Amino acid sequence: MNRKELQNIYKIIEDEIDKTKTTILNYKELTKPIAPENAIGRISRMDAINNKTVNEAALREAEQKLTNLKVALSNIYDPDFGLCFKCNSQIPIGRILLMPHTRYCVHCAR
């Protein structure tokens, strides 16, 4: 990859980090405990608990994505940036632009 492509990827990763941080804050708000003194029905409470569980899973996923983005940002100027972690082949630039936190080529990601 040339310097211009790396600078473009760097900007994309920074933007994605900002979006992911916002997403994490939203999920944290949605995963706050459900107060038992709230006067909602039994079915509504079960639904709220289920939604909380789904949001907690999404929160963990977003936190992992943020970690991966930070690692990618810190490694962007390394000579092996853009190489598959498993097979060591070049990851297509389109994949890196869509998923800047990816460490695997399409074949190895399966």
Steps between C-alpha positions, in 0.01 A plus 500: 500500500619848427515790745179663371299179543634461854405858586151437362469183708632686807221761462238228450616320815489822703144568379397142577648529851290812564183328374572189706555705817161665446340160443656366821361793698153432357520129586618580853191714544280216372659242730442678827327282761123485495368629831259254663288783638400613151133426451510299180325174436660158526511451122641849447766434764598172331519680167716775655734237650527325162577831325762576765670167431505566125640849559769362733615263225508789252696705755765228535526477122540878465767505773692225319472692174636812672796302634571359153476847343749641749740215427462557125562873545815438700629249241406685183856601409649159578635322191266204555183712524246368250635146511276218614585392854448135409627442143716812464348594160402859415150600617321682215486878550121494457465266798726720710297808406174327596634327810813684612521289816522172308812288542405223258443467127157385384615140460645473854213692660259218413 
